[in-house]
Amino acid sequence: MPQKGVFWPKVSHGRMATQPCPCGYYTDPTKECTCQPQAIQKYMAKISGPLLDRIDLHIEVPAVKYKELSSKESGEGSERIRERVIHAREIQSHRFKGRKGLYSNADMQSKDIREYCKLDSAGEELLKMAITKLGLSARAYDRILKVGRTIADMAGSADIRPEHISETIQYRSLDRNLTV
């Protein structure tokens, strides 16, 4: 059984979950973290760079407030999201038709990324800035391009636009330096 304060990532179907610090409240807007800055840095250092490089999306999921849970407003419906996902998969299937072992953007290798994930100058500049400021690896660079291609497909865009790259970079939150 995991002990409190010990790093135990939860991995399920290619997904991993972890707390932001030993007490679990470092980024919580409603509860105060009781950890010392050094403890948080040591805790986060246990998630190695090479492991993070192999994870496409890093997303912080804060606790949902009651007001939001009880709201009568609804966001985009599951059926609409499903339609967009199916359409994006059809785009990818068509893109890679006849390519052995290549069925989706996630399957792309470096040569495929260079062919299918071209950016305009604004997108290149944005990605260059992110790679430089965040100190991202070549593997993270490739993953950003593949996820950006998928976001563009979901949006029905033939081109990967700067906003797609920007959204993808936001999904790399664990690559960013945590300021403690």
GROMACS elastic network, one bead per residue, 0.5 to 0.9 nm:
[ bonds ]
;  ai    aj funct       b0    kb
    2     5     6  0.86283   500
    2     6     6  0.67010   500
    2     7     6  0.81508   500
    2     8     6  0.68036   500
    3     6     6  0.55643   500
    3     7     6  0.85323   500
    3     8     6  0.88140   500
    4     7     6  0.84246   500
    4    22     6  0.69280   500
    4    23     6  0.74765   500
    5    21     6  0.77765   500
    5    23     6  0.63886   500
    5    24     6  0.86770   500
    5    43     6  0.83148   500
    6    22     6  0.67452   500
    6    43     6  0.81187   500
    7    18     6  0.77172   500
    7    19     6  0.82014   500
    7    21     6  0.87017   500
    7    22     6  0.74360   500
    7    43     6  0.68957   500
    7    44     6  0.87662   500
    7    46     6  0.73480   500
    7    47     6  0.87017   500
    8    17     6  0.88831   500
    8    18     6  0.70908   500
    8    19     6  0.88478   500
    9    16     6  0.62624   500
    9    17     6  0.56369   500
    9    19     6  0.81458   500
    9    47     6  0.88432   500
   10    15     6  0.78750   500
   10    16     6  0.51935   500
   10    18     6  0.64641   500
   11    14     6  0.65999   500
   11    15     6  0.53682   500
   11    17     6  0.65360   500
   12    15     6  0.50960   500
   12    16     6  0.63651   500
   12    17     6  0.86482   500
   13    16     6  0.84532   500
   14    55     6  0.85008   500
   15    55     6  0.81968   500
   16    55     6  0.84960   500
   18    21     6  0.86060   500
   18    24     6  0.87566   500
   19    22     6  0.70986   500
   19    23     6  0.79686   500
   19    24     6  0.50872   500
   19    25     6  0.79082   500
   19    26     6  0.85090   500
   20    23     6  0.82465   500
   20    24     6  0.57268   500
   20    25     6  0.70180   500
   20    26     6  0.58454   500
   20    27     6  0.68056   500
   20    40     6  0.76385   500
   20    43     6  0.80855   500
   20    44     6  0.71936   500
   20    60     6  0.87862   500
   21    24     6  0.50470   500
   21    25     6  0.68161   500
   21    26     6  0.58780   500
   21    27     6  0.86505   500
   21    33     6  0.82533   500
   21    35     6  0.72646   500
   21    39     6  0.76322   500
   21    40     6  0.51742   500
   21    41     6  0.82826   500
   21    42     6  0.89938   500
   21    43     6  0.60750   500
   21    44     6  0.70419   500
   22    25     6  0.82077   500
   22    26     6  0.86148   500
   22    34     6  0.88821   500
   22    35     6  0.69627   500
   22    39     6  0.75346   500
   22    40     6  0.69851   500
   22    43     6  0.67255   500
   23    26     6  0.75720   500
   23    33     6  0.66784   500
   23    34     6  0.67140   500
   23    35     6  0.66126   500
   24    27     6  0.80778   500
   24    28     6  0.80086   500
   24    33     6  0.72970   500
   25    29     6  0.82860   500
   25    30     6  0.85865   500
   25    31     6  0.61539   500
   25    32     6  0.61726   500
   25    34     6  0.77440   500
   25    35     6  0.86524   500
   26    29     6  0.86355   500
   26    31     6  0.83970   500
   26    32     6  0.71224   500
   26    34     6  0.80287   500
   26    35     6  0.77366   500
   26    40     6  0.81044   500
   27    31     6  0.87055   500
   27    32     6  0.86321   500
   27    33     6  0.78506   500
   27    60     6  0.86355   500
   27    62     6  0.76707   500
   28    31     6  0.56867   500
   28    32     6  0.71134   500
   28    33     6  0.77368   500
   28    62     6  0.64510   500
   28    63     6  0.73440   500
   29    32     6  0.77586   500
   29    62     6  0.79578   500
   29    63     6  0.84064   500
   30    63     6  0.87301   500
   33    36     6  0.85955   500
   35    38     6  0.82018   500
   35    39     6  0.61861   500
   35    40     6  0.65259   500
   36    39     6  0.52183   500
   36    40     6  0.65305   500
   36    41     6  0.89128   500
   36   180     6  0.87383   500
   37    40     6  0.52006   500
   37    41     6  0.63464   500
   37    42     6  0.86706   500
   37   179     6  0.89067   500
   37   180     6  0.53739   500
   38    41     6  0.51266   500
   38    42     6  0.60899   500
   38    43     6  0.84741   500
   38   180     6  0.81378   500
   39    42     6  0.51024   500
   39    43     6  0.59830   500
   39    44     6  0.85982   500
   40    43     6  0.50270   500
   40    44     6  0.61487   500
   40    45     6  0.84703   500
   40   178     6  0.89109   500
   40   180     6  0.74743   500
   41    44     6  0.52382   500
   41    45     6  0.60123   500
   41    46     6  0.88440   500
   41   178     6  0.78779   500
   41   179     6  0.89905   500
   41   180     6  0.75870   500
   42    45     6  0.50637   500
   42    46     6  0.66997   500
   43    46     6  0.55634   500
   43    47     6  0.78084   500
   44    47     6  0.57026   500
   44    48     6  0.82778   500
   44   174     6  0.87810   500
   44   178     6  0.85993   500
   45    48     6  0.61769   500
   45    49     6  0.84189   500
   47    50     6  0.85489   500
   47    51     6  0.66949   500
   47    52     6  0.69511   500
   48    51     6  0.53334   500
   48    52     6  0.64067   500
   48    53     6  0.87229   500
   49    52     6  0.50875   500
   49    53     6  0.60745   500
   49    54     6  0.88352   500
   49   137     6  0.87427   500
   49   175     6  0.79792   500
   50    53     6  0.50422   500
   50    54     6  0.66624   500
   50   137     6  0.89068   500
   50   139     6  0.87655   500
   51    54     6  0.54130   500
   51    55     6  0.69711   500
   52    55     6  0.52852   500
   52    56     6  0.81487   500
   52    58     6  0.83353   500
   52   140     6  0.84523   500
   52   172     6  0.89156   500
   52   174     6  0.74147   500
   52   175     6  0.73490   500
   53    56     6  0.74153   500
   53   136     6  0.84613   500
   53   137     6  0.73959   500
   53   138     6  0.88349   500
   53   139     6  0.59918   500
   53   140     6  0.53013   500
   53   143     6  0.79996   500
   53   175     6  0.84102   500
   54   139     6  0.75350   500
   54   140     6  0.77099   500
   54   143     6  0.81529   500
   55    58     6  0.71593   500
   55   140     6  0.86754   500
   55   143     6  0.83109   500
   55   172     6  0.88550   500
   56   140     6  0.80161   500
   56   143     6  0.59917   500
   56   144     6  0.74750   500
   56   146     6  0.87944   500
   56   147     6  0.72024   500
   56   171     6  0.78765   500
   56   172     6  0.75679   500
   57   143     6  0.89873   500
   57   147     6  0.83914   500
   57   168     6  0.80052   500
   57   170     6  0.88286   500
   57   171     6  0.50596   500
   57   172     6  0.58952   500
   57   173     6  0.82832   500
   58   170     6  0.82788   500
   58   171     6  0.50627   500
   58   173     6  0.54370   500
   58   174     6  0.59491   500
   58   175     6  0.82018   500
   59   170     6  0.80808   500
   59   171     6  0.55709   500
   59   172     6  0.71023   500
   59   173     6  0.63024   500
   59   174     6  0.79713   500
   60   171     6  0.86433   500
   60   173     6  0.73240   500
   60   174     6  0.86914   500
   61    64     6  0.85464   500
   64    67     6  0.83943   500
   64    68     6  0.66305   500
   64    69     6  0.67648   500
   65    68     6  0.54207   500
   65    69     6  0.63841   500
   65    70     6  0.88000   500
   66    70     6  0.60099   500
   66    71     6  0.83693   500
   67    70     6  0.53281   500
   67    71     6  0.60137   500
   68    71     6  0.51486   500
   68    72     6  0.87178   500
   68    73     6  0.88394   500
   69    72     6  0.86342   500
   70    73     6  0.88880   500
   71    74     6  0.77805   500
   74    77     6  0.75259   500
   76    79     6  0.84816   500
   76    80     6  0.67529   500
   76    81     6  0.70229   500
   77    80     6  0.54131   500
   77    81     6  0.64251   500
   77    82     6  0.86755   500
   78    81     6  0.50614   500
   78    82     6  0.59921   500
   78    83     6  0.85975   500
   79    82     6  0.50034   500
   79    83     6  0.62547   500
   79    84     6  0.87959   500
   80    83     6  0.50782   500
   80    84     6  0.64054   500
   80    85     6  0.87526   500
   81    84     6  0.51296   500
   81    85     6  0.62466   500
   81    86     6  0.86559   500
   82    85     6  0.50839   500
   82    86     6  0.61430   500
   82    87     6  0.85312   500
   83    86     6  0.51547   500
   83    87     6  0.60994   500
   83    88     6  0.85827   500
   84    87     6  0.50271   500
   84    88     6  0.60845   500
   84    89     6  0.85886   500
   84   153     6  0.87038   500
   84   154     6  0.57825   500
   84   155     6  0.78506   500
   84   156     6  0.84469   500
   85    88     6  0.50518   500
   85    89     6  0.61717   500
   85    90     6  0.86051   500
   85   153     6  0.87249   500
   85   154     6  0.63904   500
   86    89     6  0.50860   500
   86    90     6  0.62103   500
   86    91     6  0.87076   500
   86   154     6  0.89401   500
   87    90     6  0.50240   500
   87    91     6  0.62855   500
   87    92     6  0.87243   500
   87   153     6  0.80259   500
   87   154     6  0.73298   500
   87   156     6  0.82366   500
   88    91     6  0.50455   500
   88    92     6  0.63063   500
   88    93     6  0.86019   500
   88   150     6  0.72737   500
   88   151     6  0.86877   500
   88   152     6  0.86787   500
   88   153     6  0.50288   500
   88   154     6  0.51474   500
   88   155     6  0.82331   500
   88   156     6  0.74049   500
   89    92     6  0.50199   500
   89    93     6  0.60071   500
   89    94     6  0.85286   500
   89   103     6  0.87679   500
   89   104     6  0.70818   500
   89   150     6  0.89202   500
   89   153     6  0.81822   500
   89   154     6  0.86700   500
   90    94     6  0.61201   500
   90    95     6  0.84665   500
   91    94     6  0.52139   500
   91    95     6  0.60713   500
   91    96     6  0.87280   500
   91   153     6  0.68842   500
   91   156     6  0.86892   500
   92    96     6  0.61302   500
   92    97     6  0.82991   500
   92   103     6  0.67841   500
   92   104     6  0.53929   500
   92   105     6  0.67118   500
   92   150     6  0.85621   500
   92   153     6  0.78615   500
   93    96     6  0.54034   500
   93    97     6  0.58249   500
   93   102     6  0.86624   500
   93   103     6  0.57763   500
   93   104     6  0.65824   500
   94    97     6  0.51154   500
   94    98     6  0.88645   500
   94   103     6  0.88639   500
   95    98     6  0.89809   500
   95    99     6  0.89715   500
   95   103     6  0.85097   500
   95   104     6  0.85711   500
   95   116     6  0.87680   500
   96    99     6  0.53980   500
   96   100     6  0.84372   500
   96   102     6  0.60342   500
   96   103     6  0.58898   500
   96   104     6  0.73072   500
   96   105     6  0.88429   500
   97   100     6  0.83861   500
   97   102     6  0.81410   500
   97   103     6  0.75982   500
   98   102     6  0.84447   500
   99   102     6  0.54738   500
   99   103     6  0.76281   500
  100   103     6  0.80352   500
  101   107     6  0.74582   500
  102   105     6  0.79524   500
  102   106     6  0.85954   500
  102   107     6  0.54711   500
  102   108     6  0.65848   500
  103   106     6  0.81862   500
  103   107     6  0.64828   500
  103   108     6  0.84849   500
  104   107     6  0.54712   500
  104   108     6  0.72514   500
  104   150     6  0.88824   500
  105   108     6  0.55083   500
  105   113     6  0.85729   500
  105   116     6  0.89565   500
  105   146     6  0.58103   500
  105   147     6  0.76323   500
  105   149     6  0.71112   500
  105   150     6  0.65704   500
  106   109     6  0.85818   500
  106   143     6  0.83663   500
  106   146     6  0.64443   500
  106   147     6  0.78454   500
  106   150     6  0.86065   500
  107   112     6  0.89879   500
  107   146     6  0.89822   500
  108   111     6  0.78166   500
  108   112     6  0.53433   500
  108   113     6  0.60913   500
  108   116     6  0.89012   500
  108   146     6  0.75308   500
  109   112     6  0.52792   500
  109   113     6  0.61804   500
  109   114     6  0.88160   500
  109   142     6  0.85054   500
  110   113     6  0.50232   500
  110   114     6  0.63351   500
  110   115     6  0.87593   500
  110   142     6  0.71422   500
  111   114     6  0.52278   500
  111   115     6  0.64567   500
  111   116     6  0.88445   500
  112   115     6  0.50298   500
  112   116     6  0.59976   500
  112   117     6  0.79058   500
  113   116     6  0.52886   500
  113   117     6  0.51374   500
  113   118     6  0.78172   500
  113   142     6  0.71281   500
  113   145     6  0.71340   500
  113   146     6  0.69777   500
  114   117     6  0.57752   500
  114   118     6  0.64334   500
  115   118     6  0.67366   500
  116   146     6  0.88960   500
  116   149     6  0.78739   500
  117   145     6  0.60746   500
  117   146     6  0.70571   500
  117   148     6  0.80202   500
  117   149     6  0.61485   500
  117   159     6  0.81601   500
  117   160     6  0.69311   500
  118   124     6  0.87564   500
  118   145     6  0.84883   500
  118   159     6  0.77479   500
  118   160     6  0.70985   500
  119   122     6  0.77393   500
  119   123     6  0.53648   500
  119   124     6  0.57591   500
  119   145     6  0.88800   500
  119   159     6  0.75781   500
  119   160     6  0.60609   500
  119   161     6  0.69973   500
  119   162     6  0.79747   500
  120   123     6  0.52984   500
  120   124     6  0.61491   500
  120   125     6  0.86598   500
  120   159     6  0.86411   500
  120   160     6  0.79859   500
  120   161     6  0.73016   500
  120   162     6  0.79263   500
  121   125     6  0.60785   500
  121   126     6  0.85746   500
  121   162     6  0.89967   500
  122   125     6  0.51404   500
  122   126     6  0.61982   500
  122   127     6  0.86528   500
  122   161     6  0.82291   500
  122   162     6  0.62190   500
  123   126     6  0.51007   500
  123   127     6  0.61478   500
  123   128     6  0.84821   500
  123   160     6  0.78684   500
  123   161     6  0.62808   500
  123   163     6  0.80802   500
  123   164     6  0.86007   500
  123   165     6  0.66182   500
  123   166     6  0.84102   500
  124   127     6  0.51848   500
  124   128     6  0.59881   500
  124   129     6  0.85519   500
  124   162     6  0.81323   500
  124   165     6  0.89975   500
  125   128     6  0.50226   500
  125   129     6  0.61301   500
  125   130     6  0.86427   500
  125   162     6  0.89854   500
  126   129     6  0.51960   500
  126   130     6  0.63009   500
  126   131     6  0.87044   500
  126   162     6  0.70550   500
  126   165     6  0.74893   500
  126   166     6  0.74103   500
  127   130     6  0.50585   500
  127   131     6  0.60722   500
  127   132     6  0.84754   500
  127   141     6  0.80693   500
  127   144     6  0.85201   500
  127   145     6  0.89791   500
  127   162     6  0.86248   500
  127   165     6  0.69709   500
  127   166     6  0.80907   500
  127   169     6  0.81487   500
  128   131     6  0.51915   500
  128   132     6  0.60685   500
  128   133     6  0.84904   500
  129   132     6  0.51696   500
  129   133     6  0.59180   500
  129   134     6  0.82343   500
  130   133     6  0.52446   500
  130   134     6  0.56700   500
  130   135     6  0.77291   500
  130   136     6  0.76455   500
  130   169     6  0.73417   500
  131   134     6  0.54679   500
  131   135     6  0.53963   500
  131   137     6  0.74554   500
  131   138     6  0.88529   500
  131   140     6  0.84708   500
  131   141     6  0.71766   500
  132   135     6  0.51755   500
  132   136     6  0.70160   500
  133   136     6  0.80673   500
  133   176     6  0.87265   500
  134   175     6  0.65948   500
  134   176     6  0.56584   500
  134   177     6  0.72491   500
  135   175     6  0.80875   500
  135   176     6  0.84374   500
  136   139     6  0.80696   500
  136   140     6  0.58860   500
  136   141     6  0.68732   500
  136   175     6  0.70713   500
  136   176     6  0.88772   500
  137   140     6  0.51224   500
  137   141     6  0.62743   500
  137   142     6  0.88059   500
  138   142     6  0.63588   500
  138   143     6  0.86848   500
  139   142     6  0.52033   500
  139   143     6  0.62562   500
  139   144     6  0.86645   500
  140   144     6  0.60546   500
  140   145     6  0.86260   500
  140   172     6  0.87449   500
  140   175     6  0.89271   500
  141   144     6  0.52067   500
  141   145     6  0.64140   500
  141   146     6  0.88285   500
  142   145     6  0.51800   500
  142   146     6  0.62704   500
  142   147     6  0.86928   500
  143   146     6  0.50764   500
  143   147     6  0.60827   500
  143   148     6  0.82981   500
  144   147     6  0.52618   500
  144   148     6  0.58782   500
  144   149     6  0.84928   500
  144   165     6  0.71781   500
  144   168     6  0.60274   500
  144   169     6  0.68200   500
  144   171     6  0.89123   500
  144   172     6  0.84135   500
  145   149     6  0.60811   500
  145   150     6  0.86517   500
  145   160     6  0.85913   500
  145   165     6  0.74069   500
  145   168     6  0.82264   500
  146   149     6  0.50652   500
  146   150     6  0.63666   500
  146   151     6  0.87599   500
  147   151     6  0.61661   500
  147   152     6  0.85563   500
  147   164     6  0.85746   500
  147   165     6  0.83140   500
  147   168     6  0.63106   500
  148   151     6  0.50395   500
  148   152     6  0.61476   500
  148   153     6  0.85559   500
  148   160     6  0.64155   500
  148   161     6  0.83481   500
  148   163     6  0.89614   500
  148   164     6  0.52962   500
  148   165     6  0.53167   500
  148   166     6  0.84809   500
  148   167     6  0.77518   500
  148   168     6  0.57219   500
  148   169     6  0.87743   500
  149   152     6  0.51002   500
  149   153     6  0.62024   500
  149   154     6  0.86901   500
  149   158     6  0.89096   500
  149   159     6  0.79547   500
  149   160     6  0.58581   500
  149   164     6  0.77649   500
  149   165     6  0.85915   500
  150   154     6  0.61431   500
  150   155     6  0.85776   500
  150   160     6  0.88240   500
  150   164     6  0.88125   500
  151   155     6  0.62233   500
  151   156     6  0.86102   500
  151   157     6  0.85976   500
  151   160     6  0.80550   500
  151   164     6  0.59778   500
  151   165     6  0.85079   500
  151   167     6  0.82161   500
  151   168     6  0.78157   500
  152   155     6  0.50238   500
  152   156     6  0.61675   500
  152   157     6  0.50110   500
  152   158     6  0.69355   500
  152   159     6  0.66808   500
  152   160     6  0.54375   500
  152   161     6  0.73084   500
  152   164     6  0.61199   500
  153   157     6  0.56848   500
  153   158     6  0.70178   500
  153   159     6  0.85284   500
  153   160     6  0.84537   500
  154   157     6  0.75922   500
  155   158     6  0.89710   500
  155   164     6  0.89369   500
  157   160     6  0.70140   500
  157   161     6  0.82037   500
  160   163     6  0.81760   500
  160   164     6  0.61293   500
  160   165     6  0.72931   500
  161   164     6  0.53321   500
  161   165     6  0.66946   500
  161   166     6  0.87861   500
  162   165     6  0.50879   500
  162   166     6  0.60331   500
  162   167     6  0.85832   500
  163   167     6  0.60771   500
  163   168     6  0.85118   500
  164   167     6  0.51846   500
  164   168     6  0.62116   500
  164   169     6  0.87011   500
  165   168     6  0.50099   500
  165   169     6  0.61536   500
  165   170     6  0.86764   500
  166   169     6  0.51922   500
  166   170     6  0.64386   500
  166   171     6  0.89726   500
  167   170     6  0.51694   500
  167   171     6  0.67174   500
  168   171     6  0.51448   500
  168   172     6  0.70407   500
  169   172     6  0.53227   500
  169   173     6  0.77167   500
  170   173     6  0.61177   500
  171   174     6  0.84932   500
  172   175     6  0.55542   500
  172   176     6  0.72000   500
  173   176     6  0.54204   500
  173   177     6  0.85448   500
  174   177     6  0.74569   500
  174   178     6  0.79448   500
  175   178     6  0.87351   500
